Amino acid sequence: MITDIFSFIIRYVILNPMALIGVCCGSYFMLTYGESNFETFITSPEPYGAAYAIALFYALAFRHIYYPESEKVDWWATVKSSVDHFLTLLFAAACGAIIIYGLNYGLGHKLDKYVRHEKIK
């Protein structure tokens, strides 16, 4: 069971460039801007446009889809596959942001500071 978890992480997270870029971008955002700017960031269209541009470039440059039994590239299917890459990138960015948020606020040092300075009534 443990080897299945490690193989899943290696196969789908480390070896998938979209997942790796997404985790790095989500982690960078949370470390740089924090959760106070999170709502502003997710409601603006620029990050989604940039993420889709990255996914489209990746699909067109590296992940061609070919017609069955042919060596000819199916460009429409390749462009449609960029949506899958885009969703992978967004999901990985959200997971990276959640992990950083959990590490920053789940370790208890901020809660401990709050509780120590709280007056008992």
N, CA, C and O atoms as CSV, one atom per row, in Angstrom:
chain,resi,resn,atom,element,x,y,z
A,1,MET,N,N,0.820,-1.190,0.000
A,1,MET,CA,C,0.000,0.000,0.000
A,1,MET,C,C,0.864,1.254,0.000
A,1,MET,O,O,0.569,2.212,-0.714
A,2,ILE,N,N,1.912,1.253,0.785
A,2,ILE,CA,C,2.811,2.410,0.821
A,2,ILE,C,C,3.494,2.584,-0.527
A,2,ILE,O,O,3.667,3.711,-0.991
A,3,THR,N,N,3.881,1.491,-1.156
A,3,THR,CA,C,4.528,1.605,-2.466
A,3,THR,C,C,3.556,2.122,-3.519
A,3,THR,O,O,3.971,2.800,-4.458
A,4,ASP,N,N,2.281,1.815,-3.378
A,4,ASP,CA,C,1.282,2.359,-4.301
A,4,ASP,C,C,1.163,3.868,-4.153
A,4,ASP,O,O,1.018,4.584,-5.144
A,5,ILE,N,N,1.224,4.347,-2.928
A,5,ILE,CA,C,1.152,5.800,-2.695
A,5,ILE,C,C,2.370,6.485,-3.291
A,5,ILE,O,O,2.244,7.518,-3.949
A,6,PHE,N,N,3.550,5.915,-3.065
A,6,PHE,CA,C,4.765,6.510,-3.615
A,6,PHE,C,C,4.778,6.457,-5.140
A,6,PHE,O,O,5.212,7.411,-5.784
A,7,SER,N,N,4.316,5.373,-5.716
A,7,SER,CA,C,4.278,5.291,-7.170
A,7,SER,C,C,3.270,6.284,-7.745
A,7,SER,O,O,3.506,6.852,-8.811
A,8,PHE,N,N,2.155,6.499,-7.054
A,8,PHE,CA,C,1.182,7.501,-7.495
A,8,PHE,C,C,1.795,8.894,-7.462
A,8,PHE,O,O,1.637,9.666,-8.408
A,9,ILE,N,N,2.490,9.215,-6.383
A,9,ILE,CA,C,3.110,10.538,-6.263
A,9,ILE,C,C,4.168,10.727,-7.343
A,9,ILE,O,O,4.229,11.783,-7.972
A,10,ILE,N,N,4.988,9.730,-7.558
A,10,ILE,CA,C,6.042,9.864,-8.563
A,10,ILE,C,C,5.460,9.941,-9.963
A,10,ILE,O,O,5.892,10.766,-10.767
A,11,ARG,N,N,4.491,9.098,-10.263
A,11,ARG,CA,C,3.954,9.036,-11.619
A,11,ARG,C,C,3.101,10.248,-11.975
A,11,ARG,O,O,3.232,10.790,-13.073
A,12,TYR,N,N,2.237,10.678,-11.073
A,12,TYR,CA,C,1.273,11.718,-11.436
A,12,TYR,C,C,1.622,13.110,-10.950
A,12,TYR,O,O,1.061,14.088,-11.443
A,13,VAL,N,N,2.524,13.224,-10.008
A,13,VAL,CA,C,2.867,14.555,-9.515
A,13,VAL,C,C,4.241,14.974,-9.990
A,13,VAL,O,O,4.393,16.053,-10.561
A,14,ILE,N,N,5.229,14.155,-9.769
A,14,ILE,CA,C,6.591,14.550,-10.108
A,14,ILE,C,C,6.851,14.459,-11.603
A,14,ILE,O,O,7.527,15.325,-12.158
A,15,LEU,N,N,6.339,13.449,-12.259
A,15,LEU,CA,C,6.601,13.283,-13.682
A,15,LEU,C,C,5.610,14.012,-14.585
A,15,LEU,O,O,5.799,14.029,-15.802
A,16,ASN,N,N,4.582,14.600,-14.039
A,16,ASN,CA,C,3.624,15.369,-14.828
A,16,ASN,C,C,3.997,16.847,-14.735
A,16,ASN,O,O,3.876,17.443,-13.664
A,17,PRO,N,N,4.446,17.446,-15.831
A,17,PRO,CA,C,4.884,18.845,-15.766
A,17,PRO,C,C,3.776,19.815,-15.359
A,17,PRO,O,O,4.043,20.797,-14.667
A,18,MET,N,N,2.543,19.555,-15.776
A,18,MET,CA,C,1.461,20.461,-15.407
A,18,MET,C,C,1.206,20.426,-13.903
A,18,MET,O,O,0.957,21.466,-13.293
A,19,ALA,N,N,1.265,19.260,-13.312
A,19,ALA,CA,C,1.069,19.147,-11.873
A,19,ALA,C,C,2.220,19.802,-11.124
A,19,ALA,O,O,2.008,20.461,-10.106
A,20,LEU,N,N,3.425,19.625,-11.620
A,20,LEU,CA,C,4.584,20.225,-10.970
A,20,LEU,C,C,4.542,21.743,-11.056
A,20,LEU,O,O,4.826,22.426,-10.073
A,21,ILE,N,N,4.193,22.274,-12.212
A,21,ILE,CA,C,4.063,23.728,-12.372
A,21,ILE,C,C,2.939,24.256,-11.490
A,21,ILE,O,O,3.078,25.317,-10.880
A,22,GLY,N,N,1.837,23.534,-11.417
A,22,GLY,CA,C,0.711,23.962,-10.591
A,22,GLY,C,C,1.058,24.008,-9.115
A,22,GLY,O,O,0.721,24.973,-8.429
A,23,VAL,N,N,1.728,22.978,-8.617
A,23,VAL,CA,C,2.117,22.957,-7.204
A,23,VAL,C,C,3.088,24.094,-6.914
A,23,VAL,O,O,2.977,24.759,-5.884
A,24,CYS,N,N,4.038,24.320,-7.814
A,24,CYS,CA,C,4.999,25.413,-7.621
A,24,CYS,C,C,4.308,26.776,-7.634
A,24,CYS,O,O,4.619,27.637,-6.810
A,25,CYS,N,N,3.377,26.975,-8.561
A,25,CYS,CA,C,2.669,28.260,-8.639
A,25,CYS,C,C,1.774,28.481,-7.420
A,25,CYS,O,O,1.749,29.580,-6.866
A,26,GLY,N,N,1.053,27.468,-7.003
A,26,GLY,CA,C,0.195,27.602,-5.826
A,26,GLY,C,C,0.998,27.858,-4.561
A,26,GLY,O,O,0.604,28.668,-3.722
A,27,SER,N,N,2.120,27.170,-4.427
A,27,SER,CA,C,2.976,27.375,-3.260
A,27,SER,C,C,3.594,28.763,-3.276
A,27,SER,O,O,3.656,29.433,-2.246
A,28,TYR,N,N,4.053,29.194,-4.453
A,28,TYR,CA,C,4.640,30.527,-4.568
A,28,TYR,C,C,3.622,31.608,-4.202
A,28,TYR,O,O,3.940,32.557,-3.485
A,29,PHE,N,N,2.406,31.453,-4.699
A,29,PHE,CA,C,1.377,32.452,-4.396
A,29,PHE,C,C,1.107,32.534,-2.899
A,29,PHE,O,O,1.042,33.627,-2.337
A,30,MET,N,N,0.953,31.393,-2.261
A,30,MET,CA,C,0.643,31.413,-0.821
A,30,MET,C,C,1.810,31.923,0.004
A,30,MET,O,O,1.600,32.596,1.012
A,31,LEU,N,N,3.032,31.617,-0.401
A,31,LEU,CA,C,4.186,32.100,0.350
A,31,LEU,C,C,4.439,33.584,0.119
A,31,LEU,O,O,4.919,34.280,1.014
A,32,THR,N,N,4.121,34.069,-1.072
A,32,THR,CA,C,4.390,35.469,-1.399
A,32,THR,C,C,3.261,36.399,-0.972
A,32,THR,O,O,3.508,37.422,-0.333
A,33,TYR,N,N,2.040,36.056,-1.316
A,33,TYR,CA,C,0.919,36.963,-1.095
A,33,TYR,C,C,0.054,36.612,0.101
A,33,TYR,O,O,-0.585,37.496,0.671
A,34,GLY,N,N,0.014,35.372,0.491
A,34,GLY,CA,C,-0.773,34.975,1.652
A,34,GLY,C,C,-2.251,34.825,1.346
A,34,GLY,O,O,-2.707,35.032,0.222
A,35,GLU,N,N,-2.976,34.460,2.382
A,35,GLU,CA,C,-4.404,34.198,2.183
A,35,GLU,C,C,-5.238,35.458,2.124
A,35,GLU,O,O,-6.402,35.403,1.728
A,36,SER,N,N,-4.673,36.602,2.508
A,36,SER,CA,C,-5.446,37.842,2.478
A,36,SER,C,C,-5.751,38.283,1.041
A,36,SER,O,O,-6.768,38.936,0.803
A,37,ASN,N,N,-4.899,37.942,0.099
A,37,ASN,CA,C,-5.109,38.309,-1.304
A,37,ASN,C,C,-5.685,37.169,-2.131
A,37,ASN,O,O,-5.797,37.286,-3.351
A,38,PHE,N,N,-6.048,36.079,-1.489
A,38,PHE,CA,C,-6.487,34.897,-2.204
A,38,PHE,C,C,-7.775,35.144,-2.982
A,38,PHE,O,O,-7.889,34.729,-4.136
A,39,GLU,N,N,-8.742,35.813,-2.365
A,39,GLU,CA,C,-10.014,36.055,-3.045
A,39,GLU,C,C,-9.829,36.970,-4.249
A,39,GLU,O,O,-10.456,36.757,-5.287
A,40,THR,N,N,-8.989,37.972,-4.126
A,40,THR,CA,C,-8.718,38.862,-5.250
A,40,THR,C,C,-8.050,38.104,-6.387
A,40,THR,O,O,-8.361,38.319,-7.558
A,41,PHE,N,N,-7.141,37.226,-6.037
A,41,PHE,CA,C,-6.410,36.466,-7.045
A,41,PHE,C,C,-7.313,35.511,-7.813
A,41,PHE,O,O,-7.220,35.424,-9.037
A,42,ILE,N,N,-8.183,34.798,-7.113
A,42,ILE,CA,C,-9.003,33.804,-7.809
A,42,ILE,C,C,-10.182,34.420,-8.560
A,42,ILE,O,O,-10.786,33.758,-9.403
A,43,THR,N,N,-10.515,35.666,-8.270
A,43,THR,CA,C,-11.621,36.288,-8.996
A,43,THR,C,C,-11.158,37.091,-10.208
A,43,THR,O,O,-11.989,37.527,-11.005
A,44,SER,N,N,-9.862,37.292,-10.363
A,44,SER,CA,C,-9.382,38.011,-11.544
A,44,SER,C,C,-9.097,37.022,-12.676
A,44,SER,O,O,-8.668,35.898,-12.416
A,45,PRO,N,N,-9.330,37.426,-13.923
A,45,PRO,CA,C,-9.183,36.490,-15.042
A,45,PRO,C,C,-7.742,36.283,-15.510
A,45,PRO,O,O,-7.478,35.323,-16.234
A,46,GLU,N,N,-6.818,37.134,-15.130
A,46,GLU,CA,C,-5.448,37.031,-15.628
A,46,GLU,C,C,-4.752,35.724,-15.261
A,46,GLU,O,O,-4.101,35.131,-16.122
A,47,PRO,N,N,-4.860,35.247,-14.013
A,47,PRO,CA,C,-4.191,33.973,-13.709
A,47,PRO,C,C,-4.741,32.796,-14.511
A,47,PRO,O,O,-3.991,31.896,-14.890
A,48,TYR,N,N,-6.036,32.802,-14.767
A,48,TYR,CA,C,-6.630,31.721,-15.554
A,48,TYR,C,C,-6.174,31.786,-17.010
A,48,TYR,O,O,-5.927,30.753,-17.634
A,49,GLY,N,N,-6.064,32.989,-17.545
A,49,GLY,CA,C,-5.555,33.145,-18.909
A,49,GLY,C,C,-4.112,32.690,-19.028
A,49,GLY,O,O,-3.743,32.029,-19.999
A,50,ALA,N,N,-3.302,33.039,-18.052
A,50,ALA,CA,C,-1.905,32.608,-18.067
A,50,ALA,C,C,-1.796,31.095,-17.914
A,50,ALA,O,O,-0.984,30.458,-18.585
A,51,ALA,N,N,-2.605,30.524,-17.042
A,51,ALA,CA,C,-2.580,29.071,-16.847
A,51,ALA,C,C,-3.038,28.350,-18.116
A,51,ALA,O,O,-2.463,27.325,-18.484
A,52,TYR,N,N,-4.060,28.872,-18.781
A,52,TYR,CA,C,-4.504,28.223,-20.011
A,52,TYR,C,C,-3.475,28.386,-21.116
A,52,TYR,O,O,-3.300,27.480,-21.931
A,53,ALA,N,N,-2.790,29.525,-21.162
A,53,ALA,CA,C,-1.736,29.713,-22.165
A,53,ALA,C,C,-0.608,28.704,-21.951
A,53,ALA,O,O,-0.076,28.151,-22.913
A,54,ILE,N,N,-0.247,28.466,-20.701
A,54,ILE,CA,C,0.782,27.467,-20.398
A,54,ILE,C,C,0.304,26.078,-20.815
A,54,ILE,O,O,1.058,25.317,-21.420
A,55,ALA,N,N,-0.942,25.748,-20.495
A,55,ALA,CA,C,-1.484,24.432,-20.848
A,55,ALA,C,C,-1.591,24.256,-22.361
A,55,ALA,O,O,-1.309,23.177,-22.883
A,56,LEU,N,N,-1.992,25.298,-23.057
A,56,LEU,CA,C,-2.097,25.230,-24.515
A,56,LEU,C,C,-0.718,25.063,-25.149
A,56,LEU,O,O,-0.549,24.262,-26.068
A,57,PHE,N,N,0.254,25.805,-24.668
A,57,PHE,CA,C,1.615,25.667,-25.180
A,57,PHE,C,C,2.139,24.251,-24.952
A,57,PHE,O,O,2.747,23.656,-25.841
A,58,TYR,N,N,1.901,23.726,-23.769
A,58,TYR,CA,C,2.359,22.374,-23.451
A,58,TYR,C,C,1.699,21.342,-24.368
A,58,TYR,O,O,2.363,20.428,-24.858
A,59,ALA,N,N,0.406,21.491,-24.596
A,59,ALA,CA,C,-0.304,20.539,-25.454
A,59,ALA,C,C,0.170,20.640,-26.903
A,59,ALA,O,O,0.357,19.620,-27.566
A,60,LEU,N,N,0.366,21.864,-27.396
A,60,LEU,CA,C,0.774,22.030,-28.798
A,60,LEU,C,C,2.238,21.668,-29.022
A,60,LEU,O,O,2.594,21.169,-30.090
A,61,ALA,N,N,3.081,21.913,-28.037
A,61,ALA,CA,C,4.510,21.669,-28.237
A,61,ALA,C,C,4.934,20.243,-27.903
A,61,ALA,O,O,5.807,19.684,-28.567
A,62,PHE,N,N,4.321,19.648,-26.878
A,62,PHE,CA,C,4.845,18.380,-26.396
A,62,PHE,C,C,3.853,17.220,-26.414
A,62,PHE,O,O,4.283,16.066,-26.430
A,63,ARG,N,N,2.563,17.472,-26.411
A,63,ARG,CA,C,1.574,16.404,-26.277
A,63,ARG,C,C,0.636,16.336,-27.468
A,63,ARG,O,O,-0.570,16.534,-27.324
A,64,HIS,N,N,1.176,16.060,-28.625
A,64,HIS,CA,C,0.336,15.915,-29.816
A,64,HIS,C,C,-0.530,14.671,-29.704
A,64,HIS,O,O,-0.118,13.657,-29.142
A,65,ILE,N,N,-1.719,14.766,-30.241
A,65,ILE,CA,C,-2.606,13.609,-30.349
A,65,ILE,C,C,-2.718,13.277,-31.838
A,65,ILE,O,O,-3.047,14.132,-32.660
A,66,TYR,N,N,-2.441,12.040,-32.153
A,66,TYR,CA,C,-2.430,11.610,-33.546
A,66,TYR,C,C,-3.735,10.908,-33.910
A,66,TYR,O,O,-4.426,10.361,-33.051
A,67,TYR,N,N,-4.057,10.939,-35.209
A,67,TYR,CA,C,-5.194,10.175,-35.706
A,67,TYR,C,C,-4.887,8.695,-35.522
A,67,TYR,O,O,-3.726,8.291,-35.588
A,68,PRO,N,N,-5.918,7.879,-35.292
A,68,PRO,CA,C,-5.668,6.437,-35.150
A,68,PRO,C,C,-5.077,5.848,-36.433
A,68,PRO,O,O,-5.510,6.169,-37.540
A,69,GLU,N,N,-4.094,4.995,-36.260
A,69,GLU,CA,C,-3.435,4.303,-37.372
A,69,GLU,C,C,-2.830,5.277,-38.378
A,69,GLU,O,O,-2.832,5.017,-39.581
A,70,SER,N,N,-2.310,6.407,-37.879
A,70,SER,CA,C,-1.734,7.400,-38.773
A,70,SER,C,C,-0.624,8.139,-38.041
A,70,SER,O,O,-0.505,8.063,-36.818
A,71,GLU,N,N,0.172,8.841,-38.800
A,71,GLU,CA,C,1.205,9.687,-38.206
A,71,GLU,C,C,0.843,11.155,-38.330
A,71,GLU,O,O,1.677,12.025,-38.080
A,72,LYS,N,N,-0.377,11.434,-38.707
A,72,LYS,CA,C,-0.837,12.802,-38.868
A,72,LYS,C,C,-1.422,13.296,-37.543
A,72,LYS,O,O,-2.151,12.568,-36.870
A,73,VAL,N,N,-1.097,14.536,-37.177
A,73,VAL,CA,C,-1.529,15.099,-35.896
A,73,VAL,C,C,-2.972,15.573,-36.001
A,73,VAL,O,O,-3.342,16.261,-36.953
A,74,ASP,N,N,-3.774,15.204,-35.025
A,74,ASP,CA,C,-5.145,15.689,-34.910
A,74,ASP,C,C,-5.101,16.967,-34.066
A,74,ASP,O,O,-5.110,16.910,-32.836
A,75,TRP,N,N,-5.054,18.104,-34.737
A,75,TRP,CA,C,-4.856,19.375,-34.037
A,75,TRP,C,C,-6.041,19.741,-33.165
A,75,TRP,O,O,-5.864,20.306,-32.086
A,76,TRP,N,N,-7.235,19.430,-33.612
A,76,TRP,CA,C,-8.410,19.768,-32.804
A,76,TRP,C,C,-8.414,18.988,-31.491
A,76,TRP,O,O,-8.719,19.551,-30.440
A,77,ALA,N,N,-8.083,17.720,-31.541
A,77,ALA,CA,C,-8.014,16.909,-30.321
A,77,ALA,C,C,-6.867,17.377,-29.425
A,77,ALA,O,O,-6.967,17.322,-28.199
A,78,THR,N,N,-5.784,17.836,-30.040
A,78,THR,CA,C,-4.662,18.357,-29.257
A,78,THR,C,C,-5.062,19.628,-28.523
A,78,THR,O,O,-4.717,19.804,-27.354
A,79,VAL,N,N,-5.782,20.512,-29.195
A,79,VAL,CA,C,-6.252,21.742,-28.542
A,79,VAL,C,C,-7.259,21.402,-27.441
A,79,VAL,O,O,-7.239,22.013,-26.372
A,80,LYS,N,N,-8.139,20.430,-27.699
A,80,LYS,CA,C,-9.094,20.021,-26.665
A,80,LYS,C,C,-8.388,19.391,-25.462
A,80,LYS,O,O,-8.867,19.514,-24.335
A,81,SER,N,N,-7.265,18.722,-25.687
A,81,SER,CA,C,-6.532,18.129,-24.562
A,81,SER,C,C,-5.899,19.198,-23.681
A,81,SER,O,O,-5.567,18.935,-22.525
A,82,SER,N,N,-5.731,20.398,-24.221
A,82,SER,CA,C,-5.173,21.485,-23.403
A,82,SER,C,C,-6.119,21.845,-22.255
A,82,SER,O,O,-5.673,22.359,-21.230
A,83,VAL,N,N,-7.407,21.583,-22.413
A,83,VAL,CA,C,-8.351,21.834,-21.317
A,83,VAL,C,C,-8.062,20.887,-20.155
A,83,VAL,O,O,-8.131,21.291,-18.994
A,84,ASP,N,N,-7.741,19.634,-20.460
A,84,ASP,CA,C,-7.371,18.687,-19.403
A,84,ASP,C,C,-6.096,19.132,-18.694
A,84,ASP,O,O,-5.995,19.047,-17.470
A,85,HIS,N,N,-5.135,19.601,-19.463
A,85,HIS,CA,C,-3.898,20.093,-18.861
A,85,HIS,C,C,-4.161,21.326,-18.001
A,85,HIS,O,O,-3.553,21.500,-16.944
A,86,PHE,N,N,-5.067,22.172,-18.463
A,86,PHE,CA,C,-5.439,23.373,-17.711
A,86,PHE,C,C,-6.081,23.006,-16.376
A,86,PHE,O,O,-5.750,23.586,-15.342
A,87,LEU,N,N,-6.995,22.046,-16.404
A,87,LEU,CA,C,-7.646,21.624,-15.165
A,87,LEU,C,C,-6.660,20.945,-14.214
A,87,LEU,O,O,-6.763,21.107,-12.998
A,88,THR,N,N,-5.718,20.195,-14.753
A,88,THR,CA,C,-4.676,19.595,-13.933
A,88,THR,C,C,-3.840,20.672,-13.268
A,88,THR,O,O,-3.514,20.573,-12.085
A,89,LEU,N,N,-3.495,21.695,-14.024
A,89,LEU,CA,C,-2.705,22.805,-13.491
A,89,LEU,C,C,-3.455,23.527,-12.381
A,89,LEU,O,O,-2.869,23.839,-11.344
A,90,LEU,N,N,-4.740,23.798,-12.580
A,90,LEU,CA,C,-5.527,24.479,-11.550
A,90,LEU,C,C,-5.680,23.638,-10.295
A,90,LEU,O,O,-5.568,24.152,-9.183
A,91,PHE,N,N,-5.937,22.343,-10.469
A,91,PHE,CA,C,-6.092,21.467,-9.322
A,91,PHE,C,C,-4.788,21.364,-8.529
A,91,PHE,O,O,-4.799,21.391,-7.299
A,92,ALA,N,N,-3.684,21.246,-9.231
A,92,ALA,CA,C,-2.388,21.156,-8.556
A,92,ALA,C,C,-2.044,22.465,-7.853
A,92,ALA,O,O,-1.467,22.449,-6.766
A,93,ALA,N,N,-2.392,23.596,-8.461
A,93,ALA,CA,C,-2.140,24.886,-7.816
A,93,ALA,C,C,-2.975,25.023,-6.550
A,93,ALA,O,O,-2.493,25.527,-5.535
A,94,ALA,N,N,-4.215,24.580,-6.608
A,94,ALA,CA,C,-5.065,24.627,-5.410
A,94,ALA,C,C,-4.520,23.710,-4.321
A,94,ALA,O,O,-4.517,24.075,-3.145
A,95,CYS,N,N,-4.063,22.530,-4.702
A,95,CYS,CA,C,-3.490,21.608,-3.710
A,95,CYS,C,C,-2.216,22.173,-3.106
A,95,CYS,O,O,-1.999,22.053,-1.900
A,96,GLY,N,N,-1.372,22.785,-3.922
A,96,GLY,CA,C,-0.155,23.408,-3.403
A,96,GLY,C,C,-0.462,24.544,-2.443
A,96,GLY,O,O,0.194,24.686,-1.411
A,97,ALA,N,N,-1.465,25.358,-2.783
A,97,ALA,CA,C,-1.859,26.458,-1.902
A,97,ALA,C,C,-2.434,25.924,-0.592
A,97,ALA,O,O,-2.162,26.477,0.474
A,98,ILE,N,N,-3.219,24.864,-0.661
A,98,ILE,CA,C,-3.802,24.278,0.557
A,98,ILE,C,C,-2.723,23.682,1.447
A,98,ILE,O,O,-2.793,23.795,2.670
A,99,ILE,N,N,-1.733,23.053,0.841
A,99,ILE,CA,C,-0.640,22.470,1.635
A,99,ILE,C,C,0.143,23.565,2.350
A,99,ILE,O,O,0.448,23.428,3.534
A,100,ILE,N,N,0.468,24.635,1.657
A,100,ILE,CA,C,1.207,25.734,2.293
A,100,ILE,C,C,0.351,26.395,3.359
A,100,ILE,O,O,0.859,26.741,4.426
A,101,TYR,N,N,-0.922,26.577,3.097
A,101,TYR,CA,C,-1.807,27.155,4.106
A,101,TYR,C,C,-1.859,26.267,5.342
A,101,TYR,O,O,-1.813,26.759,6.469
A,102,GLY,N,N,-1.953,24.974,5.132
A,102,GLY,CA,C,-1.989,24.040,6.258
A,102,GLY,C,C,-0.696,24.034,7.047
A,102,GLY,O,O,-0.714,23.942,8.274
A,103,LEU,N,N,0.416,24.132,6.358
A,103,LEU,CA,C,1.702,24.164,7.062
A,103,LEU,C,C,1.881,25.464,7.842
A,103,LEU,O,O,2.402,25.460,8.957
A,104,ASN,N,N,1.452,26.566,7.253
A,104,ASN,CA,C,1.618,27.856,7.934
A,104,ASN,C,C,0.697,28.009,9.133
A,104,ASN,O,O,1.094,28.571,10.154
A,105,TYR,N,N,-0.512,27.520,9.019
A,105,TYR,CA,C,-1.500,27.783,10.064
A,105,TYR,C,C,-1.946,26.536,10.812
A,105,TYR,O,O,-2.762,26.626,11.729
A,106,GLY,N,N,-1.432,25.394,10.443
A,106,GLY,CA,C,-1.829,24.175,11.115
A,106,GLY,C,C,-0.817,23.675,12.120
A,106,GLY,O,O,-1.095,22.742,12.873
A,107,LEU,N,N,0.353,24.283,12.139
A,107,LEU,CA,C,1.378,23.809,13.056
A,107,LEU,C,C,1.140,24.251,14.486
A,107,LEU,O,O,1.694,23.662,15.414
A,108,GLY,N,N,0.350,25.248,14.675
A,108,GLY,CA,C,-0.049,25.624,16.023
A,108,GLY,C,C,0.734,26.759,16.635
A,108,GLY,O,O,0.367,27.231,17.710
A,109,HIS,N,N,1.802,27.221,15.999
A,109,HIS,CA,C,2.564,28.281,16.647
A,109,HIS,C,C,1.789,29.588,16.683
A,109,HIS,O,O,1.926,30.352,17.638
A,110,LYS,N,N,0.985,29.863,15.677
A,110,LYS,CA,C,0.169,31.087,15.720
A,110,LYS,C,C,-0.990,30.921,16.698
A,110,LYS,O,O,-1.345,31.864,17.406
A,111,LEU,N,N,-1.570,29.745,16.739
A,111,LEU,CA,C,-2.628,29.491,17.705
A,111,LEU,C,C,-2.074,29.561,19.121
A,111,LEU,O,O,-2.730,30.076,20.027
A,112,ASP,N,N,-0.869,29.044,19.310
A,112,ASP,CA,C,-0.237,29.078,20.619
A,112,ASP,C,C,0.021,30.524,21.055
A,112,ASP,O,O,-0.196,30.869,22.216
A,113,LYS,N,N,0.481,31.364,20.133
A,113,LYS,CA,C,0.689,32.779,20.462
A,113,LYS,C,C,-0.633,33.438,20.843
A,113,LYS,O,O,-0.690,34.235,21.779
A,114,TYR,N,N,-1.688,33.103,20.116
A,114,TYR,CA,C,-2.996,33.685,20.382
A,114,TYR,C,C,-3.509,33.249,21.754
A,114,TYR,O,O,-4.014,34.069,22.521
A,115,VAL,N,N,-3.381,31.987,22.056
A,115,VAL,CA,C,-3.903,31.455,23.311
A,115,VAL,C,C,-3.100,31.984,24.495
A,115,VAL,O,O,-3.681,32.244,25.550
A,116,ARG,N,N,-1.818,32.149,24.361
A,116,ARG,CA,C,-0.994,32.649,25.463
A,116,ARG,C,C,-1.334,34.091,25.821
A,116,ARG,O,O,-1.233,34.480,26.985
A,117,HIS,N,N,-1.732,34.878,24.840
A,117,HIS,CA,C,-2.036,36.281,25.104
A,117,HIS,C,C,-3.518,36.505,25.363
A,117,HIS,O,O,-3.933,37.632,25.632
A,118,GLU,N,N,-4.308,35.468,25.287
A,118,GLU,CA,C,-5.738,35.574,25.535
A,118,GLU,C,C,-5.981,35.557,27.036
A,118,GLU,O,O,-5.433,34.719,27.753
A,119,LYS,N,N,-6.796,36.475,27.500
A,119,LYS,CA,C,-7.127,36.513,28.934
A,119,LYS,C,C,-8.213,35.502,29.213
A,119,LYS,O,O,-9.179,35.384,28.458
A,120,ILE,N,N,-8.050,34.777,30.297
A,120,ILE,CA,C,-9.044,33.795,30.692
A,120,ILE,C,C,-10.142,34.502,31.470
A,120,ILE,O,O,-9.861,35.244,32.411
A,121,LYS,N,N,-11.374,34.278,31.087
A,121,LYS,CA,C,-12.490,34.955,31.746
A,121,LYS,C,C,-13.193,34.018,32.669
A,121,LYS,O,O,-14.165,34.404,33.319
